[in-house]
């Protein structure tokens, strides 16, 4: 006894009529060439736009979550993965309707309809690929703008709007700081970037040993309204929980750097057998926290840092 229809390959019920409930053909009659074509079209149509929507949607959700975990920003996962969730829901709804229609229809899918599905699927894939390429290019452009441009004599960042001169007595140690954390090793989050790191040349003034670091940290959606003072308060709370907690913490007046008011705090941190002084300047702009950290062994080192910051100027985007 046959278990499947010879015309459409549908599974037959245990108790059945002489005619298939799916295609309406007589079960006892041998299949024709048209029936073979119908079966092929039914099998080919199993992977249609609905399935593609589901795969693309699930892929977008997984990618969004993966990137958000790397950047430690779950709000971005919700925003970016929302589009993938919509695609998945639409694909499931479409697939359900297509399956229901296949079960109740007595007419095989025509060649024209099959071609239309292939065209729609191709368009969906093309749009997805184009969107991914565009997003990667935009992201690369944004990252390059955030990083700024370094040269022998200066550092320029039109994205955040400032220019730092690299004067005699200062060495550019940005690459070393990026590789090892160096002077900026306070467990900066993964969504932060070292823009510039400078170290005072001891051969110029042995007593004026100092270092300066500029860091940009991207803000998540929930922190986009944070102020420099808020950031410093949270940062100091984290430092207080460390074994080398700071002392002599002093909240100083704001300092104007390149026409922008930076909140400022000074403190002293244990360092080897002694301690060092640190001053941190913070400002928020363009959904980033800009923090400038100066470390110094003496007041002459602090003065060298403040003199350098006093010569920071505006840099406008073209």
NORZI-V318411 format. One record per residue. RES is the residue in one small letter. PHI is phi in radians with two decimals (none if undefined). PSI is psi in whole degrees, -180 to 180 (NA if undefined). Layout:
BEGIN
res-><RES	RES>
phi-><PHI	PHI>
psi-><PSI	PSI>
END
This chain:
BEGIN
res-><x	x	x	x	x	x	x	x	x	x	x	x	x	x	x	x	x	x	x	x	x	x	x	x	x	x	x	x	x	x	x	x	x	x	x	x	x	x	x	x	x	x	x	x	x	x	x	x	x	x	x	x	x	x	x	x	x	x	x	x	x	x	x	x	x	x	x	x	x	x	x	x	x	x	x	x	x	x	x	x	x	x	x	x	x	x	x	x	x	x	x	x	x	x	x	x	x	x	x	x	x	x	x	x	x	x	x	x	x	x	x	x	x	x	x	x	x	x	x	x	x	x	x	x	x	x	x	x	x	x	x	x	x	x	x	x	x	x	x	x	x	x	x	x	x	x	x	x	x	x	x	x	x	x	x	x	x	x	x	x	x	x	x	x	x	x	x	x	x	x	x	x	x	x	x	x	x	x	x	x	x	x	x	x	x	x	x	x	x	x	x	x	x	x	x	x	x	x	x	x	x	x	x	x	x	x	x	x	x	x	x	x	x	x	x	x	x	x	x	x	x	x	x	x	x	x	x	x	x	x	x	x	x	x	x	x	x	x	x	x	x	x	x	x	x	x	x	x	x	x	x	x	x	x	x	x	x	x	x	x	x	x	x	x	x	x	x	x	x	x	x	x	x	x	x	x	x	x	x	x	x	x	x	x	x	x	x	x	x	x	x	x	x	x	x	x	x	x	x	x	x	x	x	x	x	x	x	x	x	x	x	x	x	x	x	x	x	x>
phi-><none	-1.17	-1.84	-2.28	-1.26	-1.25	-1.67	-2.14	1.20	-1.24	-1.26	-1.56	-1.23	-1.02	-1.88	-2.45	-1.55	-1.33	-2.05	-1.22	-1.30	-1.54	-1.88	1.43	-1.49	-1.26	-1.20	-1.43	-1.54	-1.22	-1.20	-1.83	-1.06	-1.09	-1.12	-1.06	-1.13	-1.12	-1.08	-1.08	-1.17	-1.13	-1.17	-1.18	-1.36	-1.13	-1.87	-2.04	-1.00	-1.05	-1.09	-1.10	-1.04	-1.10	-1.11	-1.13	-1.09	-1.12	-1.08	-1.12	-1.13	-1.07	-1.10	-1.11	-1.15	-1.06	-1.15	-1.19	-1.14	-1.10	-1.54	1.01	-2.41	-1.30	-1.12	-1.17	-1.10	-1.13	-1.21	-1.27	-1.30	-1.05	-1.10	-1.12	-1.13	-1.09	-1.05	-1.13	-1.10	-1.07	-1.10	-1.14	-1.12	-1.10	-1.10	-1.10	-1.16	-1.12	-1.14	-1.12	-1.16	-1.13	-1.26	-1.70	-1.48	-1.71	-1.95	-1.20	-1.16	-1.31	-1.07	-1.13	-1.12	-1.12	-1.10	-1.09	-1.13	-1.09	-1.11	-1.08	-1.06	-1.09	-1.11	-1.07	-1.11	-1.09	-1.11	-1.10	-1.07	-1.09	-1.13	-1.13	-1.08	-1.09	-1.10	-1.13	-1.15	-1.13	-1.15	-1.13	-1.11	-1.14	-1.10	-1.15	-1.15	-1.13	-1.18	1.35	-2.26	-1.87	-2.36	-1.12	-1.87	-2.82	-2.16	-2.08	-2.40	-1.25	-1.12	-1.69	1.47	-2.59	-2.34	-1.97	-1.33	-1.76	-1.57	-1.02	1.77	-2.06	-1.98	-1.42	-2.08	-1.07	-1.12	-1.11	-1.14	-1.18	-1.33	-2.01	1.49	0.76	-1.21	-1.93	-1.49	-1.99	0.96	-1.09	-1.14	-1.14	-1.60	-1.95	-2.41	-1.38	-1.45	-2.72	-2.38	-2.18	-2.23	-1.26	-1.29	-1.12	-1.20	-1.39	-2.67	-1.08	-1.47	-1.85	-1.06	-2.82	-2.49	-2.43	-2.30	-1.96	-2.27	-1.96	-2.06	-1.21	-1.55	-1.39	-1.05	-1.29	-1.93	-1.15	-1.76	-1.20	-1.83	-1.06	-1.13	-1.09	-1.11	-1.08	-1.09	-1.14	-1.14	-1.16	-1.08	-1.15	-1.14	-1.14	-1.53	-1.50	-1.13	-1.71	-1.00	-1.26	-2.33	0.90	-1.31	-2.27	-1.48	-1.75	-1.07	-1.05	-2.06	-1.50	-2.08	0.94	1.41	-2.13	-1.42	-1.86	-1.23	-2.46	-2.48	-2.07	-2.79	-2.21	-2.14	-1.06	-2.62	1.11	-1.53	-2.21	-2.70	-2.22	-1.64	-2.43	-2.24	-2.12	-1.94	-2.38	-2.54	-1.99	-2.79	0.87	1.04	-2.36	-1.72	-1.77	-2.04	-2.02	-1.98	-1.93	-2.08	-2.68	-1.65	-2.60	-1.14	-1.18	-1.18	-1.11	-1.12	-1.09	-1.17	-1.14	-1.11	-1.15	-1.14	-1.19	-1.80	-1.27	-2.12	-1.31	-2.36	-1.63	-1.28	-1.35>
psi-><134	141	-16	155	132	-13	-43	-2	15	145	130	144	161	-43	118	165	-177	-13	144	134	-16	-50	-14	3	159	130	-31	-9	143	152	151	175	-37	-39	-41	-42	-37	-42	-42	-41	-37	-43	-40	-31	-6	-27	89	-166	-36	-48	-39	-43	-44	-46	-45	-42	-48	-40	-41	-40	-47	-44	-43	-43	-42	-47	-36	-36	-41	-42	-3	45	92	-22	-35	-35	-42	-43	-47	-39	-12	-41	-40	-37	-41	-46	-41	-45	-45	-43	-41	-42	-44	-44	-40	-44	-41	-40	-41	-41	-37	-37	-31	-13	139	0	129	156	129	161	-35	-44	-39	-43	-38	-40	-41	-42	-45	-44	-44	-40	-42	-45	-41	-44	-41	-48	-44	-39	-41	-44	-44	-43	-43	-40	-43	-41	-41	-40	-42	-42	-39	-39	-41	-39	-31	-171	128	143	-176	-36	-10	165	126	134	94	-25	-44	-10	41	161	128	121	137	94	172	136	-11	139	138	112	32	-45	-41	-41	-38	-34	-39	-5	-43	-126	-10	26	65	40	54	142	163	-22	22	157	134	114	-42	140	126	147	138	131	114	-23	-22	-46	102	-31	-8	37	129	162	155	132	135	127	138	125	121	135	142	170	-37	-16	12	-19	12	148	169	-39	-40	-43	-45	-39	-46	-40	-41	-36	-38	-42	-35	-21	-4	159	-33	49	143	162	173	46	127	121	113	165	156	150	134	115	117	40	8	135	121	131	149	142	142	150	176	138	144	141	105	-128	-6	-138	163	159	149	141	134	126	134	138	152	135	146	47	30	152	123	113	134	119	120	130	140	151	-18	172	-29	-33	-41	-40	-38	-39	-47	-35	-41	-44	-29	-17	8	133	174	146	112	149	141	NA>
END
